């Protein structure tokens, strides 16, 4: 069984499916098989990163797939240690070589790394890579409003995407609104908040809502993400769960239930306290 996922139009005119498949920790042949399974059940947006060290596994899954390349949207991300302009250009080229792809559909700056203060250079490199046809759409990840304002003011180019941590315990209402105001699509990494002892999967409020709709808690969270206007990136090695996470188009959450989920957010809701204002990822 294959699910069709609707697409959204980015501010550069390209399209992107509104649910994506995350690939962190999926490596080698086993990882590539998992990614192939995701493509088979209907995922058309595959999210990777230079630092995941699995661009080769992603590229192999793309070549093995019966889905034409032009129907897929493949993403990778620039690591913090390569923000300097020359290094950024080389890294984008190396990303393509690793994956054995002619182009990436989306390329993002993984973190702003403000202490290093080279993210404007990195953004200029992505702009050039897009002009050269190495990348179709360019965006950022974990950028706060002040980071977005700076790259836009200094280059005149607005990112198409900002991928941020967003889940029921950290709903990022203000950041989401700021992205939307600028015409930037918000992607949500770790939309389930990762499995922890205080996991959202065991949250009583979410379980009660799930029971009302006859759905699983993950499906409720996915539906909440979509109705917020975000684009969730989910990861599972289990083909049944991969399919379940796409099976969210036959119901809608009420306004009251959306409010209940929104109220679960916490001031300290970040998974690993990775505040982009200070956190450095290399």
VEXMIMAR-747123 format. One record per residue: residue in three letters; x, y, z of N, C-alpha, C, O, CB in turn. Coordinates in steps of 0.05 Angstrom, whole numbers, padded with zeros to 5 digits, always signed. Glycine has a CB too. Example, Ala and Ser with C-alpha at 12.3 -4.5 7.8 and 13.67 -1.06 7.14 Angstrom:
# VEXMIMAR-747123
ALA+00264-00114+00156+00246-00090+00156+00264-00066+00156+00285-00066+00169+00226-00089+00181/SER+00257-00045+00142+00273-00021+00143+00258+00001+00157+00268+00023+00161+00282-00012+00114/
This chain:
# VEXMIMAR-747123
UNK+00017-00024+00000+00000+00000+00000+00018+00025+00000+00037+00027+00015-00019+00000+00025/UNK+00011+00044-00017+00026+00069-00019+00008+00092-00014-00014+00094-00025+00040+00071-00047/UNK+00016+00111+00002+00001+00135+00008+00011+00158-00009+00035+00162-00013+00002+00142+00038/UNK-00008+00174-00018-00001+00199-00032+00000+00222-00012-00019+00226+00003-00021+00206-00055/UNK+00023+00236-00012+00026+00259+00007+00024+00285-00009+00039+00288-00029+00054+00257+00021/UNK+00005+00302-00002+00003+00328-00016+00028+00344-00015+00045+00340+00003-00021+00344-00005/UNK+00032+00362-00033+00056+00380-00034+00048+00409-00028+00025+00417-00031+00070+00378-00061/UNK+00068+00424-00020+00065+00452-00016+00084+00467-00034+00105+00456-00042+00070+00460+00014/UNK+00078+00492-00041+00095+00508-00058+00112+00526-00041+00102+00540-00024+00078+00525-00078/UNK+00138+00524-00045+00157+00541-00031+00159+00569-00043+00148+00574-00065+00185+00528-00030/UNK+00172+00588-00029+00172+00615-00038+00190+00619-00063+00190+00640-00075+00183+00633-00016/UNK+00204+00598-00072+00220+00599-00096+00206+00586-00120+00217+00584-00142+00247+00586-00092/UNK+00181+00577-00115+00164+00565-00136+00167+00535-00138+00151+00522-00152+00172+00577-00162/UNK+00186+00522-00124+00188+00493-00124+00168+00481-00105+00156+00495-00088+00217+00484-00117/UNK+00163+00455-00107+00144+00442-00090+00158+00423-00071+00180+00413-00076+00123+00427-00106/UNK+00145+00417-00048+00156+00398-00029+00133+00383-00015+00113+00395-00008+00173+00414-00008/UNK+00136+00357-00012+00115+00342+00002+00113+00352+00031+00132+00360+00043+00122+00312+00002/UNK+00088+00351+00042+00084+00362+00069+00090+00343+00092+00085+00350+00115+00056+00372+00071/UNK+00100+00319+00086+00111+00301+00106+00137+00290+00094+00138+00282+00071+00091+00277+00113/UNK+00158+00290+00111+00184+00280+00101+00193+00257+00119+00183+00252+00141+00204+00302+00101/UNK+00214+00243+00108+00226+00220+00123+00254+00228+00132+00271+00234+00115+00226+00195+00105/UNK+00259+00227+00158+00285+00233+00169+00303+00209+00168+00294+00186+00171+00282+00243+00197/UNK+00329+00213+00164+00347+00191+00161+00370+00190+00180+00389+00174+00177+00358+00191+00133/UNK+00370+00207+00201+00392+00207+00220+00395+00179+00232+00376+00166+00239+00386+00227+00243/UNK+00420+00170+00233+00428+00143+00244+00422+00120+00224+00427+00097+00231+00414+00138+00270/UNK+00411+00126+00201+00407+00105+00181+00431+00105+00162+00434+00122+00145+00380+00110+00165/UNK+00447+00084+00165+00472+00083+00149+00475+00056+00136+00462+00036+00142+00496+00088+00167/UNK+00494+00055+00116+00501+00030+00103+00478+00017+00089+00458+00030+00083+00511+00011+00124/UNK+00481-00009+00083+00460-00023+00067+00434-00025+00082+00413-00022+00071+00470-00051+00060/UNK+00436-00030+00109+00412-00032+00125+00397-00005+00125+00372-00005+00121+00418-00040+00154/UNK+00411+00017+00128+00399+00043+00127+00386+00049+00100+00364+00060+00099+00419+00064+00134/UNK+00401+00042+00079+00390+00046+00052+00365+00031+00047+00346+00040+00034+00411+00039+00031/UNK+00363+00006+00058+00339-00010+00055+00316+00002+00070+00293+00001+00060+00344-00039+00065/UNK+00321+00014+00093+00300+00028+00108+00289+00052+00093+00265+00056+00091+00310+00037+00136/UNK+00307+00067+00081+00299+00090+00065+00284+00081+00040+00264+00094+00032+00324+00107+00056/UNK+00292+00059+00028+00278+00048+00005+00249+00040+00013+00230+00045-00002+00292+00024-00007/UNK+00247+00028+00036+00220+00021+00046+00202+00045+00049+00179+00045+00042+00223+00006+00073/UNK+00214+00067+00060+00199+00091+00063+00189+00102+00037+00166+00111+00034+00216+00113+00078/UNK+00206+00101+00017+00198+00111-00010+00176+00093-00021+00157+00103-00033+00223+00110-00029/UNK+00178+00067-00016+00158+00048-00026+00130+00054-00015+00110+00050-00029+00166+00020-00020/UNK+00129+00062+00011+00102+00067+00023+00091+00094+00018+00068+00100+00024+00104+00062+00053/UNK+00108+00112+00006+00097+00138-00002+00112+00163+00005+00105+00185-00004+00071+00141+00009/UNK+00134+00160+00020+00150+00184+00026+00165+00193+00001+00177+00177-00013+00170+00179+00049/UNK+00163+00219-00004+00177+00230-00028+00198+00252-00020+00213+00260-00037+00156+00242-00047/UNK+00197+00260+00005+00217+00278+00016+00235+00263+00035+00226+00253+00055+00204+00303+00030/UNK+00261+00262+00028+00281+00247+00044+00301+00267+00055+00314+00281+00040+00295+00225+00028/UNK+00303+00268+00082+00320+00288+00095+00345+00276+00105+00345+00257+00121+00304+00302+00118/UNK+00368+00287+00097+00394+00277+00106+00411+00301+00114+00401+00324+00115+00408+00260+00084/UNK+00437+00296+00120+00456+00317+00127+00484+00307+00123+00489+00283+00126+00451+00327+00156/UNK+00502+00325+00117+00530+00317+00115+00540+00303+00141+00554+00284+00140+00548+00342+00109/UNK+00531+00314+00164+00539+00303+00189+00526+00276+00197+00535+00263+00216+00534+00323+00211/UNK+00505+00269+00182+00493+00242+00187+00511+00220+00176+00508+00196+00183+00465+00241+00175/UNK+00530+00228+00159+00548+00208+00146+00533+00186+00132+00541+00163+00132+00567+00196+00167/UNK+00511+00194+00119+00495+00173+00105+00484+00183+00078+00466+00171+00067+00471+00165+00122/UNK+00497+00203+00067+00488+00213+00041+00491+00191+00020+00475+00190+00001+00503+00238+00032/UNK+00511+00174+00023+00514+00151+00005+00491+00131+00006+00481+00121-00014+00540+00136+00011/UNK+00482+00126+00031+00459+00108+00035+00433+00120+00022+00417+00105+00011+00454+00102+00064/UNK+00430+00146+00025+00407+00160+00013+00408+00158-00017+00388+00151-00030+00406+00189+00022/UNK+00431+00164-00029+00434+00163-00058+00429+00135-00068+00417+00131-00090+00462+00172-00066/UNK+00439+00115-00054+00435+00087-00063+00405+00080-00062+00395+00067-00081+00450+00067-00044/UNK+00391+00089-00041+00362+00084-00040+00347+00097-00063+00328+00086-00075+00350+00094-00013/UNK+00356+00121-00071+00344+00135-00093+00348+00120-00119+00329+00117-00135+00356+00164-00096/UNK+00372+00109-00123+00378+00095-00148+00364+00067-00149+00357+00058-00170+00408+00091-00151/UNK+00360+00055-00125+00346+00029-00124+00316+00032-00128+00303+00013-00136+00352+00016-00098/UNK+00306+00056-00123+00277+00060-00123+00265+00059-00151+00278+00066-00171+00270+00086-00110/UNK+00240+00049-00152+00226+00050-00178+00212+00077-00182+00201+00082-00203+00204+00027-00178/UNK+00213+00094-00162+00202+00121-00164+00222+00139-00179+00245+00141-00171+00195+00133-00136/UNK+00213+00152-00200+00231+00169-00216+00244+00191-00198+00231+00202-00180+00216+00182-00239/UNK+00269+00196-00204+00284+00216-00188+00269+00243-00186+00269+00256-00165+00312+00221-00200/UNK+00257+00251-00208+00244+00278-00208+00220+00279-00190+00210+00301-00184+00236+00285-00237/UNK+00210+00256-00181+00187+00256-00162+00196+00257-00133+00180+00259-00115+00170+00231-00167/UNK+00222+00254-00129+00233+00255-00102+00245+00282-00095+00253+00297-00113+00254+00233-00098/UNK+00245+00288-00069+00257+00313-00060+00278+00305-00039+00271+00296-00017+00236+00333-00048/UNK+00303+00308-00045+00325+00299-00028+00338+00324-00016+00346+00343-00030+00346+00282-00044/UNK+00342+00323+00011+00353+00345+00026+00380+00336+00039+00383+00314+00048+00334+00354+00048/UNK+00399+00355+00040+00422+00351+00057+00428+00378+00070+00416+00399+00064+00447+00341+00041/UNK+00448+00378+00089+00453+00401+00105+00483+00406+00108+00499+00387+00110+00440+00399+00132/UNK+00490+00431+00109+00518+00440+00112+00526+00440+00142+00512+00452+00158+00522+00468+00100/UNK+00548+00427+00149+00557+00426+00177+00571+00452+00185+00581+00467+00168+00576+00403+00181/UNK+00571+00457+00211+00582+00482+00222+00611+00486+00216+00620+00509+00213+00577+00483+00251/UNK+00627+00465+00215+00656+00468+00211+00663+00476+00182+00686+00483+00177+00670+00441+00217/UNK+00643+00477+00165+00647+00484+00137+00631+00509+00129+00622+00511+00106+00641+00461+00119/UNK+00627+00527+00147+00612+00552+00141+00627+00572+00124+00615+00587+00109+00603+00565+00166/UNK+00654+00572+00126+00669+00591+00109+00662+00586+00080+00659+00563+00071+00700+00588+00114/UNK+00660+00608+00064+00650+00606+00037+00663+00584+00020+00648+00567+00009+00654+00633+00023/UNK+00689+00584+00019+00703+00564+00002+00697+00535+00011+00693+00518-00005+00732+00569+00002/UNK+00698+00531+00037+00693+00505+00048+00664+00496+00043+00658+00473+00038+00699+00504+00078/UNK+00646+00516+00045+00617+00510+00040+00613+00500+00012+00598+00481+00007+00600+00534+00046/UNK+00625+00514-00008+00622+00506-00036+00632+00477-00040+00619+00461-00052+00637+00525-00054/UNK+00656+00472-00029+00668+00445-00031+00650+00424-00018+00648+00402-00028+00696+00444-00019/UNK+00639+00431+00005+00622+00412+00019+00597+00405+00004+00589+00381+00004+00615+00423+00047/UNK+00585+00424-00008+00561+00419-00024+00568+00400-00047+00553+00382-00054+00548+00445-00035/UNK+00590+00406-00060+00600+00388-00082+00605+00360-00072+00598+00340-00084+00625+00400-00095/UNK+00618+00359-00048+00625+00333-00036+00599+00318-00029+00598+00293-00032+00643+00336-00012/UNK+00579+00332-00019+00553+00320-00012+00541+00306-00037+00532+00283-00035+00534+00341-00002/UNK+00542+00320-00059+00532+00308-00084+00548+00284-00093+00537+00264-00102+00532+00329-00106/UNK+00575+00285-00090+00592+00263-00097+00586+00239-00080+00586+00216-00089+00621+00271-00095/UNK+00583+00243-00054+00577+00221-00035+00551+00207-00043+00550+00183-00043+00575+00232-00007/UNK+00531+00223-00050+00505+00212-00057+00503+00202-00085+00485+00188-00093+00483+00233-00052/UNK+00523+00211-00102+00523+00205-00131+00497+00216-00143+00483+00202-00158+00525+00175-00136/UNK+00491+00240-00136+00468+00254-00147+00477+00278-00163+00499+00289-00158+00448+00263-00125/UNK+00461+00286-00183+00468+00310-00199+00461+00336-00186+00472+00357-00191+00455+00308-00226/UNK+00441+00335-00168+00432+00359-00154+00418+00350-00128+00408+00328-00126+00413+00376-00172/UNK+00416+00369-00109+00399+00365-00086+00374+00383-00090+00376+00405-00101+00413+00373-00059/UNK+00352+00373-00082+00327+00389-00084+00327+00411-00063+00318+00433-00068+00302+00371-00081/UNK+00338+00404-00040+00340+00424-00018+00367+00421-00004+00376+00399+00001+00316+00419+00003/UNK+00379+00444+00002+00404+00444+00018+00401+00465+00040+00393+00488+00034+00429+00449+00000/UNK+00407+00457+00064+00402+00475+00087+00429+00480+00102+00447+00463+00102+00381+00463+00106/UNK+00431+00503+00116+00452+00506+00136+00442+00493+00161+00421+00500+00171+00458+00537+00140/UNK+00457+00474+00172+00447+00457+00193+00442+00472+00219+00421+00469+00231+00467+00435+00198/UNK+00461+00489+00228+00458+00506+00251+00471+00533+00246+00490+00534+00230+00470+00492+00277/UNK+00462+00555+00258+00474+00581+00253+00502+00584+00265+00519+00599+00255+00457+00603+00263/UNK+00507+00570+00287+00533+00572+00301+00541+00602+00304+00561+00610+00293+00555+00557+00285/UNK+00526+00617+00320+00530+00646+00321+00557+00654+00333+00568+00676+00326+00509+00659+00338/UNK+00569+00638+00350+00595+00645+00361+00617+00645+00340+00635+00661+00340+00603+00625+00384/UNK+00614+00627+00321+00632+00625+00298+00627+00648+00279+00646+00659+00267+00629+00598+00284/UNK+00602+00656+00277+00593+00680+00261+00602+00678+00232+00613+00698+00221+00604+00705+00274/UNK+00598+00655+00219+00603+00653+00191+00578+00645+00175+00580+00638+00152+00625+00632+00186/UNK+00555+00646+00188+00531+00635+00174+00522+00652+00151+00509+00642+00133+00508+00633+00194/UNK+00530+00678+00150+00524+00694+00126+00541+00685+00103+00531+00683+00080+00529+00724+00132/UNK+00566+00679+00107+00583+00668+00086+00572+00641+00076+00571+00637+00052+00612+00663+00097/UNK+00563+00625+00095+00551+00599+00087+00527+00603+00070+00523+00589+00050+00544+00583+00112/UNK+00510+00623+00077+00486+00629+00062+00493+00639+00034+00480+00632+00014+00469+00650+00076/UNK+00514+00655+00032+00523+00665+00005+00532+00641-00012+00528+00641-00036+00546+00685+00008/UNK+00545+00621+00000+00553+00597-00015+00529+00582-00025+00529+00572-00048+00571+00579+00003/UNK+00508+00579-00008+00484+00565-00017+00471+00580-00040+00460+00568-00059+00465+00562+00006/UNK+00471+00607-00039+00459+00623-00060+00474+00617-00087+00461+00614-00108+00460+00653-00054/UNK+00500+00616-00086+00516+00610-00110+00510+00582-00120+00507+00577-00144+00546+00614-00104/UNK+00510+00563-00101+00505+00535-00109+00478+00532-00123+00475+00516-00141+00506+00516-00084/UNK+00458+00547-00114+00432+00547-00127+00434+00558-00155+00422+00548-00174+00411+00563-00110/UNK+00449+00580-00159+00453+00592-00185+00466+00572-00204+00460+00572-00228+00469+00618-00184/UNK+00485+00556-00194+00499+00537-00211+00484+00512-00216+00493+00495-00232+00526+00530-00197/UNK+00460+00509-00204+00444+00485-00209+00451+00461-00192+00441+00439-00196+00447+00477-00237/UNK+00468+00465-00172+00475+00443-00154+00452+00437-00135+00449+00415-00125+00501+00449-00138/UNK+00437+00458-00129+00415+00456-00110+00391+00471-00121+00393+00492-00133+00423+00469-00083/UNK+00367+00459-00118+00342+00472-00128+00331+00493-00109+00324+00515-00117+00321+00450-00134/UNK+00330+00485-00083+00320+00503-00062+00340+00505-00040+00353+00486-00033+00292+00494-00052/UNK+00342+00529-00028+00361+00532-00006+00346+00543+00019+00326+00558+00017+00383+00552-00014/UNK+00356+00534+00042+00342+00542+00067+00361+00539+00090+00386+00536+00087+00318+00525+00071/UNK+00350+00540+00114+00366+00539+00138+00353+00520+00158+00330+00510+00154+00368+00567+00151/UNK+00367+00515+00180+00356+00498+00201+00364+00510+00228+00387+00518+00231+00367+00468+00198/UNK+00346+00511+00246+00351+00521+00273+00358+00550+00274+00372+00559+00292+00374+00505+00286/UNK+00349+00566+00255+00354+00595+00254+00333+00610+00270+00309+00606+00265+00355+00605+00225/UNK+00341+00626+00288+00324+00644+00303+00317+00669+00286+00330+00674+00266+00337+00652+00330/UNK+00297+00685+00295+00290+00709+00279+00314+00727+00273+00316+00737+00251+00269+00725+00294/UNK+00332+00731+00293+00355+00749+00288+00374+00737+00267+00387+00753+00252+00370+00754+00314/UNK+00376+00711+00265+00393+00699+00245+00380+00702+00217+00393+00708+00197+00398+00669+00251/UNK+00354+00698+00216+00339+00701+00191+00341+00730+00181+00347+00735+00158+00310+00693+00194/UNK+00336+00749+00199+00338+00777+00191+00365+00784+00180+00367+00799+00160+00331+00795+00215/UNK+00386+00773+00192+00413+00781+00183+00419+00770+00155+00429+00785+00138+00433+00771+00203/UNK+00413+00745+00150+00420+00735+00123+00403+00747+00102+00412+00752+00079+00417+00704+00123/UNK+00378+00753+00108+00361+00766+00088+00370+00795+00083+00371+00804+00060+00331+00766+00098/UNK+00376+00809+00104+00385+00837+00101+00411+00840+00087+00415+00859+00071+00387+00850+00129/UNK+00429+00820+00091+00456+00822+00079+00458+00810+00051+00477+00816+00037+00475+00809+00097/UNK+00439+00794+00043+00440+00781+00017+00416+00787-00001+00417+00785-00025+00443+00751+00020/UNK+00394+00795+00012+00369+00799-00004+00355+00774-00011+00335+00775-00026+00376+00814-00028/UNK+00364+00751-00001+00352+00725-00008+00340+00713+00017+00353+00709+00038+00373+00706-00020/UNK+00314+00706+00015+00299+00694+00038+00300+00663+00035+00295+00653+00014+00270+00704+00038/UNK+00306+00649+00057+00306+00620+00056+00278+00610+00049+00258+00622+00055+00314+00608+00083/UNK+00277+00587+00036+00251+00574+00030+00241+00558+00053+00217+00554+00056+00253+00557+00005/UNK+00259+00548+00070+00253+00530+00092+00269+00538+00117+00292+00547+00114+00258+00501+00084/UNK+00257+00535+00140+00272+00535+00165+00264+00510+00181+00241+00508+00190+00266+00562+00182/UNK+00282+00492+00184+00277+00467+00198+00284+00470+00227+00307+00476+00234+00293+00443+00185/UNK+00265+00466+00245+00269+00472+00273+00258+00449+00290+00242+00432+00281+00255+00498+00281/UNK+00267+00448+00315+00256+00429+00335+00227+00438+00341+00223+00460+00350+00273+00427+00361/UNK+00208+00420+00337+00180+00427+00342+00165+00402+00348+00163+00384+00331+00168+00442+00318/UNK+00154+00400+00372+00138+00377+00380+00119+00386+00402+00120+00409+00411+00156+00354+00391/UNK+00100+00369+00412+00080+00379+00431+00091+00391+00456+00078+00408+00468+00063+00356+00438/UNK+00115+00383+00465+00127+00395+00489+00144+00419+00483+00155+00432+00501+00144+00374+00503/UNK+00146+00426+00457+00161+00451+00450+00150+00460+00423+00161+00454+00401+00192+00445+00448/UNK+00127+00475+00425+00112+00480+00400+00122+00505+00384+00113+00509+00362+00083+00484+00407/UNK+00140+00521+00396+00153+00542+00380+00133+00561+00366+00137+00567+00343+00171+00530+00360/UNK+00113+00569+00381+00092+00586+00369+00103+00611+00356+00095+00619+00334+00071+00592+00389/UNK+00120+00625+00371+00131+00651+00361+00149+00647+00337+00147+00662+00318+00146+00665+00383/UNK+00166+00626+00338+00184+00621+00315+00169+00613+00291+00175+00622+00268+00205+00600+00323/UNK+00148+00596+00294+00132+00588+00272+00118+00612+00259+00116+00614+00235+00111+00567+00281/UNK+00108+00630+00276+00094+00654+00266+00114+00672+00251+00106+00684+00230+00081+00670+00289/UNK+00138+00674+00260+00158+00690+00247+00166+00679+00220+00168+00693+00200+00183+00694+00265/UNK+00170+00652+00219+00175+00639+00193+00153+00645+00173+00158+00651+00150+00179+00609+00197/UNK+00128+00641+00183+00105+00645+00166+00103+00673+00155+00097+00678+00132+00079+00638+00181/UNK+00109+00693+00173+00108+00721+00165+00128+00727+00142+00122+00743+00124+00115+00739+00189/UNK+00151+00713+00142+00171+00717+00122+00166+00700+00097+00182+00701+00078+00198+00711+00133/UNK+00145+00683+00097+00140+00666+00075+00158+00641+00074+00162+00629+00053+00143+00681+00049/UNK+00168+00633+00097+00185+00610+00100+00170+00586+00110+00156+00588+00131+00210+00617+00119/UNK+00172+00563+00097+00159+00539+00107+00175+00528+00131+00200+00527+00130+00158+00518+00084/UNK+00161+00520+00151+00173+00508+00175+00172+00478+00174+00151+00466+00173+00159+00518+00201/UNK+00196+00466+00174+00198+00437+00177+00203+00431+00207+00217+00446+00220+00221+00425+00159/UNK+00192+00409+00216+00195+00401+00245+00213+00377+00247+00205+00355+00238+00168+00396+00257/UNK+00236+00380+00259+00252+00356+00265+00245+00346+00293+00237+00361+00310+00283+00362+00264/UNK+00247+00319+00296+00238+00305+00320+00209+00313+00327+00205+00322+00349+00257+00311+00343/UNK+00190+00310+00309+00163+00318+00314+00150+00303+00337+00130+00312+00348+00146+00314+00290/UNK+00161+00280+00344+00151+00264+00367+00168+00270+00393+00162+00258+00413+00151+00235+00361/UNK+00188+00287+00391+00204+00293+00414+00224+00272+00422+00235+00273+00444+00186+00299+00436/UNK+00228+00252+00405+00246+00229+00411+00236+00213+00434+00221+00223+00451+00275+00240+00416/UNK+00244+00188+00436+00234+00170+00457+00250+00175+00483+00274+00171+00484+00237+00140+00448/UNK+00236+00184+00503+00248+00189+00529+00229+00178+00551+00207+00169+00545+00253+00220+00534/UNK+00238+00178+00575+00221+00169+00597+00196+00185+00599+00175+00175+00608+00237+00169+00623/UNK+00198+00211+00592+00174+00229+00593+00163+00232+00564+00153+00254+00557+00181+00256+00605/UNK+00164+00211+00549+00156+00212+00521+00127+00221+00517+00110+00215+00533+00160+00185+00508/UNK+00123+00236+00495+00096+00244+00488+00078+00220+00483+00054+00222+00485+00096+00263+00464/UNK+00090+00198+00475+00074+00174+00469+00058+00164+00493+00038+00151+00490+00092+00152+00459/UNK+00068+00171+00517+00054+00162+00542+00039+00185+00555+00030+00182+00578+00074+00150+00561/UNK+00036+00207+00541+00022+00230+00552-00008+00225+00554-00020+00216+00534+00028+00255+00535/UNK-00020+00229+00577-00048+00222+00581-00066+00239+00564-00086+00229+00554-00055+00225+00611/UNK-00060+00265+00561-00077+00282+00545-00077+00273+00516-00099+00272+00503-00067+00311+00546/UNK-00054+00267+00505-00052+00257+00478-00066+00230+00474-00079+00225+00454-00023+00256+00468/UNK-00063+00213+00494-00075+00186+00493-00106+00189+00492-00120+00174+00478-00067+00169+00516/UNK-00116+00208+00508-00145+00212+00509-00155+00222+00482-00176+00214+00473-00152+00232+00531/UNK-00141+00241+00470-00149+00252+00444-00147+00229+00423-00165+00227+00406-00130+00275+00436/UNK-00126+00213+00424-00123+00191+00405-00147+00172+00407-00157+00162+00386-00097+00177+00410/UNK-00155+00166+00431-00178+00148+00435-00203+00159+00423-00219+00144+00411-00182+00142+00465/UNK-00207+00185+00425-00231+00198+00414-00233+00194+00384-00255+00190+00374-00231+00228+00421/UNK-00210+00196+00371-00210+00194+00341-00205+00166+00331-00206+00161+00307-00189+00213+00330/UNK-00199+00147+00349-00193+00120+00340-00166+00119+00325-00163+00103+00307-00215+00110+00323/UNK-00147+00136+00334-00121+00138+00321-00099+00133+00342-00105+00132+00366-00117+00165+00307/UNK-00074+00130+00333-00052+00127+00351-00042+00154+00359-00048+00174+00346-00029+00111+00338/UNK-00027+00156+00381-00016+00181+00390+00002+00193+00368+00000+00217+00363+00000+00178+00416/UNK+00020+00177+00356+00036+00189+00334+00019+00201+00312+00026+00222+00301+00054+00168+00322/UNK-00003+00188+00305-00020+00199+00284-00033+00226+00293-00036+00244+00277-00042+00179+00276/UNK-00040+00228+00318-00051+00253+00329-00030+00275+00327-00036+00297+00320-00061+00249+00358/UNK-00005+00268+00334+00016+00288+00333+00021+00297+00304+00025+00321+00299+00042+00277+00346/UNK+00021+00278+00286+00025+00285+00258+00003+00303+00248+00008+00323+00233+00026+00259+00241/UNK-00022+00297+00255-00044+00313+00246-00042+00341+00258-00048+00361+00245-00071+00300+00254/UNK-00034+00343+00284-00030+00369+00297-00009+00385+00282-00012+00409+00277-00022+00365+00326/UNK+00013+00372+00275+00035+00386+00260+00024+00397+00234+00029+00421+00227+00058+00367+00255/UNK+00009+00381+00219+00000+00390+00193-00020+00413+00196-00019+00432+00180-00014+00367+00178/UNK-00037+00412+00216-00057+00434+00220-00044+00459+00231-00055+00481+00227-00079+00425+00239/UNK-00021+00457+00243-00005+00480+00251+00007+00494+00226+00014+00517+00227+00017+00473+00271/UNK+00010+00478+00205+00023+00488+00180+00052+00480+00178+00066+00489+00160+00021+00518+00180/UNK+00061+00463+00196+00088+00454+00195+00091+00429+00178+00071+00416+00171+00099+00448+00223/UNK+00115+00422+00171+00121+00399+00154+00138+00380+00170+00162+00384+00173+00136+00408+00127/UNK+00125+00359+00182+00140+00341+00200+00158+00322+00186+00151+00311+00164+00120+00326+00217/UNK+00181+00317+00198+00201+00297+00188+00202+00274+00207+00212+00277+00230+00229+00310+00183/UNK+00191+00251+00199+00190+00228+00217+00209+00206+00209+00217+00205+00186+00161+00217+00218/UNK+00218+00190+00229+00236+00168+00222+00227+00143+00236+00221+00143+00260+00265+00176+00231/UNK+00226+00121+00221+00220+00095+00233+00232+00074+00214+00232+00076+00190+00190+00090+00236/UNK+00243+00053+00226+00254+00031+00211+00233+00009+00205+00238-00010+00191+00278+00018+00225/UNK+00210+00013+00217+00188-00007+00214+00169+00002+00193+00157+00024+00194+00173-00010+00241/UNK+00165-00014+00172+00149-00006+00149+00120-00001+00157+00107+00016+00145+00150-00028+00128/UNK+00109-00016+00177+00082-00011+00186+00079+00016+00199+00059+00031+00194+00073-00033+00205/UNK+00099+00024+00215+00098+00050+00228+00103+00072+00207+00091+00094+00209+00118+00052+00251/UNK+00120+00067+00188+00124+00086+00166+00097+00092+00153+00091+00116+00148+00144+00075+00146/UNK+00082+00072+00148+00056+00075+00135+00036+00089+00154+00021+00106+00145+00045+00048+00126/UNK+00037+00081+00179+00018+00093+00199+00023+00123+00200+00003+00139+00203+00023+00080+00226/UNK+00048+00132+00199+00054+00160+00202+00044+00177+00178+00043+00201+00179+00084+00164+00205/UNK+00038+00163+00156+00027+00177+00132-00003+00176+00132-00016+00190+00116+00038+00165+00107/UNK-00015+00159+00148-00044+00154+00148-00058+00174+00165-00071+00167+00185-00051+00125+00157/UNK-00056+00199+00158-00067+00221+00175-00084+00241+00159-00089+00263+00167-00044+00236+00188/UNK-00094+00232+00136-00110+00249+00118-00139+00243+00118-00154+00254+00101-00099+00248+00090/UNK-00148+00225+00136-00176+00218+00136-00191+00229+00161-00213+00221+00167-00179+00187+00136/UNK-00178+00248+00175-00191+00260+00198-00178+00288+00203-00156+00293+00192-00189+00242+00223/UNK-00191+00304+00218-00181+00330+00227-00186+00334+00256-00206+00324+00267-00194+00353+00210/UNK-00168+00348+00270-00170+00353+00298-00188+00378+00301-00187+00397+00286-00143+00358+00311/UNK-00205+00378+00322-00221+00401+00328-00204+00423+00339-00181+00419+00347-00244+00393+00348/UNK-00215+00447+00339-00201+00470+00350-00195+00466+00379-00173+00473+00389-00217+00496+00347/UNK-00213+00454+00394-00209+00449+00422-00185+00430+00426-00169+00434+00444-00234+00437+00435/UNK-00184+00409+00410-00162+00389+00413-00136+00401+00404-00115+00395+00416-00168+00364+00397/UNK-00136+00418+00384-00111+00433+00377-00101+00450+00400-00078+00450+00406-00116+00450+00351/UNK-00120+00463+00413-00113+00480+00436-00101+00463+00459-00082+00471+00471-00137+00496+00446/UNK-00114+00440+00464-00104+00422+00485-00075+00414+00480-00059+00413+00499-00122+00398+00488/UNK-00069+00407+00455-00042+00399+00448-00022+00423+00450+00000+00420+00460-00041+00386+00420/UNK-00031+00446+00440-00014+00470+00442-00007+00476+00471+00015+00486+00477-00029+00494+00430/UNK-00025+00470+00490-00020+00476+00518-00001+00457+00531+00007+00462+00554-00047+00476+00533/UNK+00008+00437+00518+00027+00418+00529+00056+00429+00528+00074+00418+00540+00026+00391+00514/UNK+00060+00450+00512+00087+00461+00509+00099+00470+00535+00085+00478+00554+00087+00484+00489/UNK+00125+00468+00537+00140+00475+00562+00162+00495+00555+00174+00494+00534+00151+00450+00575/UNK+00167+00514+00574+00189+00533+00569+00216+00519+00565+00233+00529+00550+00191+00553+00592/UNK+00220+00497+00579+00245+00482+00577+00241+00456+00561+00253+00436+00566+00256+00475+00605/UNK+00224+00458+00540+00216+00434+00525+00237+00424+00505+00232+00403+00494+00192+00440+00512/UNK+00259+00438+00501+00279+00428+00482+00289+00401+00491+00292+00396+00515+00302+00448+00479/UNK+00294+00383+00472+00302+00356+00479+00329+00355+00493+00332+00343+00514+00303+00339+00454/UNK+00349+00369+00481+00376+00368+00491+00386+00396+00498+00410+00401+00499+00394+00355+00472/UNK+00367+00415+00504+00375+00442+00511+00392+00455+00490+00411+00470+00496+00389+00442+00538/UNK+00387+00449+00464+00403+00460+00442+00391+00486+00433+00375+00487+00414+00404+00439+00418/UNK+00398+00507+00447+00387+00534+00440+00405+00546+00418+00428+00550+00422+00388+00553+00465/UNK+00393+00551+00394+00408+00561+00372+00422+00588+00377+00441+00595+00362+00391+00564+00348/UNK+00414+00602+00398+00427+00627+00405+00455+00623+00415+00472+00640+00415+00410+00643+00425/UNK+00460+00598+00425+00486+00592+00437+00498+00566+00427+00523+00563+00426+00483+00590+00467/UNK+00481+00547+00420+00491+00520+00413+00509+00521+00388+00502+00534+00368+00468+00501+00409/UNK+00531+00506+00388+00548+00504+00365+00550+00475+00356+00556+00458+00373+00577+00516+00372/UNK+00545+00470+00331+00546+00443+00321+00566+00443+00297+00562+00457+00278+00517+00433+00311/UNK+00586+00426+00299+00607+00426+00279+00606+00401+00262+00623+00398+00244+00634+00430+00291/
